[in-house]
Amino acid sequence: MDSGTIFAVASGAVRSAVCVIRVTGEESSGTVEILCGKLPPPRRAVLRRIRAADGEVIDRGLLLWMPGPASYTGEDSAELHVHGGRAVVRAVAAALVAAGARPAEPGEFSRRAFLHGRMDLLEAEGVADLVAAETEAQRRQALRQMEGAQSQVVAGWAERLRRMLAWQEALIDFPDEDLPADVEQALVGDIRALAAELGAAEQDSRRGARVRDGLVIAVTGAPNVGKSSLVNALAERDVAIVAATPGTTRDALEVSLELAGVPVTLIDTAGLRETDDPVEAEGVRRARARAECADLVVHVVDASRPEAVPGAAALLVANKIDLSPAMEGALGVSIVTGAGLGALRCVLEGAVRALTEAAGPAVLSQSRHAAALREAAAALCAADGAVLPELRGEELRAAMQALGRITGAVDVEAILDTVFGAFCIGK
């Protein structure tokens, strides 16, 4: 990405009453003046005619001028609020190109904000997650990340590492000085404590990933116990075919819903039984595979026909309590009458909260965060076992490099395209 002037539609690509077009770059003042005339006072909206290169009026809209560094990108920036018709937007874009600007790449606005120190990588990822948020839990997590809550935690770890490295360098460079006798002992204790903390945070990042990417709940059970009917009831729409014929569901059927503010994929699986039908047998195999990988398994049984229940079932649901009472240890429901469905939803929401909010908000949420934490923790463990002080110092520096990649505090050019390439145009 070069440093030229760029623009993008920031309010979506659909027809709307008002469309916001963002412009940023070192030549943005001259570009905007070609279209709108004299620049207004900073951060004050003014009504202007927007003209093409030949002087023809394209539209009349609002212009906001935001000189750097006090702008989103840290560069001179402007916003054009024009009418949202496609013809208007196309004409304004053509006029901006004629004036020397170019369309922005995905994430280029936020990437420039990162490069100009307006945000770190964690905060930038929070921006992207907030734009993509579809549930309340996703919104809350993304907002915390965008506002720097996670960055502060990582910065605290980095500061502790810097102090450790400073003491280690002192032990290397001044071995004959009168340093306190317990310096090395305290240093080793600090290294072990931080390694344990990073390891715990890496494990906890799975909760953040569940909020960001959603949970998977597999509904299992024998044929004709009401799995598909239960999935339809929880989804509040007919998504699975329901029939009295055993083996109707032969493949895993997925439906998306929201529980406790978290996106959930509910999987209706094939009935678990021994069969000579190769197609149904494949469905049973897939059902067992999905259950093994799911965050939560709901095993459905027929209350009127007791059966042996797999010990691995996380939540046992007895359907058809309108015909027979539920067995001990099962949550009874009736798809026919609706009895127990409200209680089941409450239990599922409680399970979702337990998987995503057990110890408060997760620190980190993406696979690259977890990978960096694992690398940093491994380097600290290596530092703890180092036989020479110089080797311990090198491992501490490796741990700092790994932590720095989370926020972008070190050279991370190799991962910038991955981070910002997932953004939408205009961010």
C-alpha positions as CSV (number, residue, x, y, z in Angstrom):
1,M,0.0,0.0,0.0
2,D,1.4,3.4,-1.0
3,S,0.9,6.7,0.8
4,G,-1.4,8.3,-1.8
5,T,-4.8,9.7,-1.2
6,I,-7.5,7.1,-0.9
7,F,-11.3,7.0,-0.6
8,A,-14.1,4.6,0.1
9,V,-17.8,4.3,0.8
10,A,-18.0,3.9,4.6
11,S,-21.8,3.4,4.9
12,G,-22.3,0.3,2.9
13,A,-22.9,-0.4,-0.8
14,V,-26.7,-0.4,-0.8
15,R,-29.1,2.4,-1.8
16,S,-29.7,4.7,1.2
17,A,-30.8,8.1,2.1
18,V,-27.3,9.3,2.9
19,C,-24.0,7.8,1.9
20,V,-20.7,8.6,3.7
21,I,-17.6,8.7,1.6
22,R,-14.3,8.9,3.5
23,V,-11.1,10.4,2.0
24,T,-7.7,10.4,3.6
25,G,-4.1,11.0,2.6
26,E,-1.5,13.7,2.4
27,E,-3.1,15.3,-0.7
28,S,-6.7,14.9,0.5
29,S,-7.0,18.7,1.1
30,G,-6.3,19.5,-2.5
31,T,-8.5,16.6,-3.7
32,V,-11.5,17.7,-1.7
33,E,-11.0,21.4,-2.7
34,I,-11.3,20.3,-6.4
35,L,-14.7,18.8,-5.7
36,C,-16.1,21.1,-3.0
37,G,-14.1,24.4,-3.0
38,K,-12.6,26.0,0.1
39,L,-12.2,23.7,3.1
40,P,-14.4,24.4,6.1
41,P,-13.2,24.8,9.7
42,P,-12.0,21.5,11.1
43,R,-14.7,19.1,12.4
44,R,-17.6,21.4,11.3
45,A,-20.2,20.1,8.8
46,V,-21.0,22.5,6.0
47,L,-23.3,22.2,3.1
48,R,-21.5,22.3,-0.3
49,R,-22.1,21.6,-3.9
50,I,-20.0,18.7,-5.1
51,R,-18.7,19.1,-8.7
52,A,-17.1,16.9,-11.3
53,A,-13.9,17.8,-13.1
54,D,-15.8,19.7,-15.8
55,G,-17.7,21.8,-13.2
56,E,-21.0,20.0,-13.4
57,V,-22.8,19.7,-10.1
58,I,-23.0,16.1,-9.0
59,D,-24.9,16.5,-5.7
60,R,-25.3,18.8,-2.7
61,G,-24.2,17.3,0.6
62,L,-22.2,17.8,3.8
63,L,-18.5,18.2,4.0
64,L,-16.4,17.5,7.1
65,W,-12.7,18.3,7.2
66,M,-10.5,16.6,9.8
67,P,-6.8,17.5,9.6
68,G,-4.2,15.1,10.9
69,P,-3.0,13.9,13.3
70,A,-6.4,14.2,15.1
71,S,-8.2,11.9,12.7
72,Y,-9.0,8.2,12.4
73,T,-6.0,7.5,10.2
74,G,-3.7,10.2,11.7
75,E,-3.6,11.8,8.2
76,D,-5.6,14.7,6.8
77,S,-9.0,13.3,6.2
78,A,-12.5,14.3,5.0
79,E,-16.0,12.9,4.8
80,L,-18.6,13.6,2.1
81,H,-22.2,13.0,3.1
82,V,-24.1,12.7,-0.1
83,H,-27.4,11.3,-1.3
84,G,-27.2,7.5,-1.4
85,G,-28.3,6.8,-4.9
86,R,-25.9,4.6,-6.9
87,A,-25.6,7.1,-9.7
88,V,-24.6,9.8,-7.2
89,V,-22.0,7.6,-5.5
90,R,-20.5,6.5,-8.8
91,A,-20.2,10.1,-10.0
92,V,-18.5,11.2,-6.8
93,A,-16.1,8.3,-7.0
94,A,-15.3,9.1,-10.6
95,A,-14.7,12.8,-9.6
96,L,-12.3,11.7,-6.8
97,V,-10.3,9.5,-9.1
98,A,-10.1,12.4,-11.6
99,A,-8.8,14.6,-8.8
100,G,-6.0,12.1,-8.0
101,A,-7.4,9.8,-5.4
102,R,-7.7,6.0,-5.7
103,P,-10.2,3.5,-4.2
104,A,-9.0,2.1,-0.8
105,E,-8.1,-1.6,-0.3
106,P,-9.9,-3.6,2.4
107,G,-8.7,-2.4,5.8
108,E,-6.5,0.3,4.4
109,F,-8.0,3.1,6.6
110,S,-7.4,1.1,9.8
111,R,-4.0,0.0,8.6
112,R,-2.9,3.6,8.1
113,A,-4.3,4.3,11.6
114,F,-2.1,1.5,13.0
115,L,1.0,2.8,11.0
116,H,0.4,6.3,12.4
117,G,0.1,5.1,16.0
118,R,-3.6,5.8,16.3
119,M,-4.3,2.2,17.4
120,D,-2.4,-1.1,17.9
121,L,-3.2,-4.4,16.2
122,L,-5.5,-5.6,18.9
123,E,-7.5,-2.5,18.8
124,A,-7.6,-2.7,15.0
125,E,-8.9,-6.2,15.2
126,G,-11.5,-5.0,17.6
127,V,-12.7,-2.5,15.0
128,A,-13.2,-5.3,12.5
129,D,-14.9,-7.5,15.0
130,L,-17.3,-4.7,16.0
131,V,-18.3,-4.1,12.4
132,A,-19.0,-7.8,12.0
133,A,-20.7,-8.3,15.4
134,E,-24.1,-9.9,15.2
135,T,-24.9,-10.6,18.9
136,E,-24.6,-8.7,22.1
137,A,-21.8,-10.8,23.4
138,Q,-19.8,-10.2,20.2
139,R,-20.5,-6.5,20.4
140,R,-19.3,-6.2,24.1
141,Q,-16.2,-8.2,23.4
142,A,-15.3,-6.3,20.3
143,L,-15.9,-3.0,22.0
144,R,-13.6,-3.8,24.9
145,Q,-10.9,-4.8,22.5
146,M,-11.4,-1.7,20.3
147,E,-11.1,0.5,23.4
148,G,-7.9,-1.1,24.5
149,A,-8.8,-3.3,27.4
150,Q,-6.9,-6.3,26.0
151,S,-4.0,-4.1,24.9
152,Q,-3.5,-2.9,28.5
153,V,-3.3,-6.5,29.7
154,V,-0.7,-7.4,27.1
155,A,1.2,-4.1,27.8
156,G,1.3,-5.2,31.5
157,W,2.9,-8.5,30.6
158,A,5.4,-6.7,28.3
159,E,6.4,-4.3,31.1
160,R,7.0,-7.2,33.5
161,L,9.2,-8.9,30.8
162,R,11.1,-5.6,30.3
163,R,11.9,-5.5,34.0
164,M,13.0,-9.1,34.0
165,L,15.2,-8.5,31.0
166,A,16.8,-5.4,32.7
167,W,17.7,-7.5,35.8
168,Q,19.0,-10.3,33.6
169,E,21.2,-7.8,31.7
170,A,22.5,-6.4,35.0
171,L,23.4,-9.9,36.1
172,I,25.3,-10.5,32.8
173,D,27.1,-7.1,32.5
174,F,27.9,-6.5,36.2
175,P,28.6,-9.9,37.8
176,D,31.1,-8.4,40.2
177,E,28.9,-5.6,41.4
178,D,27.2,-5.7,44.8
179,L,23.8,-6.7,43.5
180,P,21.3,-8.1,46.1
181,A,21.8,-11.8,46.6
182,D,18.2,-12.7,46.0
183,V,18.0,-10.9,42.6
184,E,18.4,-14.1,40.5
185,Q,16.1,-16.1,42.7
186,A,13.4,-13.4,42.4
187,L,14.0,-13.2,38.7
188,V,13.4,-17.0,38.3
189,G,10.3,-16.7,40.4
190,D,9.0,-13.9,38.2
191,I,9.7,-15.9,35.0
192,R,7.8,-18.9,36.3
193,A,4.8,-16.8,37.4
194,L,4.5,-15.0,34.1
195,A,4.9,-18.3,32.1
196,A,2.0,-19.8,34.1
197,E,-0.1,-16.7,33.6
198,L,0.5,-16.7,29.8
199,G,-0.3,-20.4,29.6
200,A,-3.6,-19.8,31.5
201,A,-4.5,-16.9,29.2
202,E,-3.8,-19.0,26.1
203,Q,-6.2,-21.7,27.4
204,D,-8.7,-19.0,28.2
205,S,-8.5,-17.5,24.7
206,R,-10.8,-20.4,23.6
207,R,-13.7,-18.6,25.4
208,G,-13.0,-15.4,23.5
209,A,-12.9,-17.5,20.3
210,R,-16.3,-19.0,21.1
211,V,-17.8,-15.6,21.5
212,R,-16.2,-14.4,18.3
213,D,-16.8,-17.5,16.1
214,G,-19.8,-19.0,17.9
215,L,-20.5,-22.3,19.7
216,V,-21.5,-25.6,18.2
217,I,-24.2,-27.7,19.9
218,A,-24.8,-31.2,18.5
219,V,-28.2,-32.8,19.0
220,T,-27.8,-36.6,19.1
221,G,-30.0,-39.6,19.9
222,A,-31.6,-42.7,18.4
223,P,-33.9,-42.5,15.4
224,N,-37.4,-41.1,16.0
225,V,-36.8,-39.7,19.4
226,G,-37.6,-36.1,18.2
227,K,-34.2,-34.6,17.5
228,S,-35.3,-32.8,14.3
229,S,-38.5,-31.6,16.0
230,L,-36.4,-30.3,18.9
231,V,-34.1,-28.5,16.5
232,N,-37.1,-26.9,14.8
233,A,-38.6,-25.9,18.2
234,L,-35.3,-24.2,19.4
235,A,-34.8,-22.5,16.0
236,E,-38.5,-21.4,16.0
237,R,-38.8,-22.4,12.4
238,D,-39.0,-25.5,10.2
239,V,-35.4,-26.2,9.2
240,A,-35.3,-30.0,9.6
241,I,-37.6,-32.6,7.9
242,V,-39.7,-34.4,10.5
243,A,-41.1,-37.9,9.6
244,A,-42.1,-41.1,11.4
245,T,-39.8,-43.1,9.1
246,P,-36.5,-44.0,10.9
247,G,-33.4,-42.7,9.3
248,T,-35.0,-39.6,7.8
249,T,-32.0,-37.4,8.8
250,R,-28.9,-38.8,7.1
251,D,-26.5,-35.9,7.2
252,A,-25.7,-33.2,9.7
253,L,-28.1,-30.3,9.3
254,E,-26.9,-27.0,10.7
255,V,-29.0,-24.0,11.8
256,S,-27.8,-20.7,13.4
257,L,-29.5,-19.1,16.4
258,E,-28.5,-16.9,19.3
259,L,-28.4,-18.0,22.9
260,A,-27.4,-15.7,25.8
261,G,-26.1,-13.2,23.3
262,V,-23.7,-15.7,21.7
263,P,-24.0,-17.1,18.1
264,V,-24.7,-20.8,18.2
265,T,-24.7,-23.4,15.4
266,L,-27.3,-26.2,16.3
267,I,-26.6,-29.5,14.5
268,D,-29.3,-32.0,13.8
269,T,-27.5,-35.3,13.4
270,A,-28.5,-38.7,12.0
271,G,-30.1,-41.2,14.4
272,L,-27.5,-43.3,16.2
273,R,-28.2,-46.9,15.5
274,E,-26.6,-49.9,13.8
275,T,-27.7,-50.1,10.1
276,D,-26.8,-52.0,6.9
277,D,-27.7,-49.0,4.8
278,P,-24.4,-47.5,3.7
279,V,-25.8,-44.0,3.3
280,E,-27.4,-44.0,6.8
281,A,-24.3,-45.6,8.2
282,E,-22.2,-42.7,6.9
283,G,-24.7,-40.3,8.5
284,V,-24.2,-42.1,11.8
285,R,-20.5,-41.9,11.5
286,R,-20.7,-38.1,10.8
287,A,-23.1,-37.7,13.7
288,R,-20.6,-39.2,16.1
289,A,-17.7,-37.1,14.6
290,R,-19.7,-33.9,15.0
291,A,-20.6,-34.8,18.6
292,E,-16.9,-35.3,19.5
293,C,-16.0,-31.9,18.1
294,A,-19.0,-30.0,19.5
295,D,-18.8,-27.5,22.4
296,L,-21.9,-29.1,23.9
297,V,-23.9,-32.3,23.2
298,V,-27.7,-32.5,23.8
299,H,-28.6,-36.2,23.8
300,V,-32.4,-36.8,23.2
301,V,-34.2,-39.9,24.3
302,D,-37.8,-41.1,24.1
303,A,-39.3,-40.8,27.6
304,S,-41.8,-43.6,26.8
305,R,-39.0,-46.0,25.7
306,P,-36.1,-46.0,28.2
307,E,-32.7,-46.8,26.7
308,A,-29.1,-47.0,27.7
309,V,-27.7,-43.4,27.6
310,P,-24.1,-42.7,26.5
311,G,-22.0,-41.5,29.4
312,A,-20.5,-38.7,27.3
313,A,-23.8,-36.9,26.9
314,A,-23.5,-33.4,28.5
315,L,-27.2,-32.7,28.6
316,L,-29.8,-35.4,28.6
317,V,-33.3,-34.5,27.3
318,A,-36.3,-36.8,27.5
319,N,-38.8,-36.0,24.8
320,K,-42.5,-37.1,24.7
321,I,-43.3,-36.4,28.4
322,D,-46.9,-36.0,27.3
323,L,-46.8,-39.9,27.0
324,S,-44.6,-40.8,29.9
325,P,-42.7,-38.9,32.6
326,A,-39.0,-38.2,32.2
327,M,-36.5,-40.6,33.7
328,E,-34.3,-39.4,36.6
329,G,-31.5,-37.1,35.6
330,A,-33.2,-36.0,32.3
331,L,-34.8,-32.7,31.5
332,G,-38.3,-33.5,30.3
333,V,-39.8,-31.8,27.2
334,S,-42.8,-32.4,24.9
335,I,-42.5,-31.0,21.4
336,V,-46.2,-31.7,20.9
337,T,-47.4,-29.6,23.9
338,G,-44.4,-27.3,24.3
339,A,-43.9,-28.4,27.9
340,G,-40.4,-28.0,29.2
341,L,-39.0,-26.1,26.1
342,G,-38.7,-22.9,28.0
343,A,-36.7,-24.6,30.8
344,L,-34.5,-26.3,28.2
345,R,-33.7,-23.0,26.6
346,C,-32.8,-21.5,30.0
347,V,-30.5,-24.5,30.7
348,L,-28.8,-24.1,27.3
349,E,-28.3,-20.4,27.8
350,G,-26.7,-21.2,31.2
351,A,-24.4,-23.7,29.5
352,V,-23.4,-21.1,26.9
353,R,-22.6,-18.6,29.6
354,A,-20.5,-21.1,31.4
355,L,-18.5,-21.7,28.3
356,T,-18.0,-18.0,27.4
357,E,-18.2,-16.0,30.7
358,A,-16.9,-18.3,33.4
359,A,-14.2,-16.0,34.7
360,G,-15.2,-12.7,33.2
361,P,-14.3,-11.3,29.7
362,A,-11.6,-13.3,27.9
363,V,-8.3,-11.5,27.3
364,L,-7.7,-12.6,23.7
365,S,-9.9,-14.2,21.1
366,Q,-8.0,-15.1,17.9
367,S,-5.8,-18.0,16.9
368,R,-2.8,-15.7,16.2
369,H,-3.1,-14.4,19.8
370,A,-3.1,-17.9,21.2
371,A,-0.1,-18.8,19.0
372,A,1.8,-15.8,20.3
373,L,1.0,-16.6,23.9
374,R,2.1,-20.2,23.4
375,E,5.4,-19.0,21.9
376,A,6.0,-16.5,24.7
377,A,5.2,-19.0,27.4
378,A,7.5,-21.6,25.8
379,A,10.3,-19.0,25.7
380,L,9.8,-18.3,29.4
381,C,10.0,-22.0,30.2
382,A,13.2,-22.2,28.2
383,A,14.5,-19.2,30.1
384,D,13.7,-20.9,33.4
385,G,15.8,-23.9,32.4
386,A,18.7,-22.0,30.8
387,V,22.1,-23.0,32.1
388,L,23.8,-19.8,31.1
389,P,22.6,-16.2,31.9
390,E,23.2,-15.2,28.3
391,L,20.8,-17.9,27.1
392,R,18.2,-16.8,29.6
393,G,18.4,-13.3,28.3
394,E,17.9,-14.5,24.7
395,E,14.8,-16.5,25.7
396,L,13.4,-13.4,27.5
397,R,13.9,-11.3,24.3
398,A,12.2,-14.1,22.3
399,A,9.2,-13.9,24.7
400,M,9.1,-10.1,24.3
401,Q,9.1,-10.5,20.5
402,A,6.2,-13.0,20.7
403,L,4.1,-10.7,22.9
404,G,5.0,-7.7,20.7
405,R,3.4,-9.4,17.7
406,I,0.0,-9.4,19.4
407,T,-0.2,-5.6,19.6
408,G,2.2,-4.8,16.7
409,A,4.9,-3.4,19.0
410,V,7.6,-5.1,17.0
411,D,8.1,-5.5,13.2
412,V,5.0,-7.4,12.1
413,E,4.9,-6.7,8.3
414,A,4.4,-10.3,7.6
415,I,1.0,-10.4,9.4
416,L,-0.4,-7.0,8.5
417,D,-1.9,-8.3,5.2
418,T,-3.7,-11.1,7.1
419,V,-5.0,-8.8,9.8
420,F,-6.3,-5.9,7.6
421,G,-7.2,-8.0,4.6
422,A,-10.2,-9.3,6.5
423,F,-11.6,-5.8,6.9
424,C,-14.4,-4.4,4.8
425,I,-13.8,-1.6,2.3
426,G,-13.9,1.8,4.0
427,K,-12.4,0.6,7.3
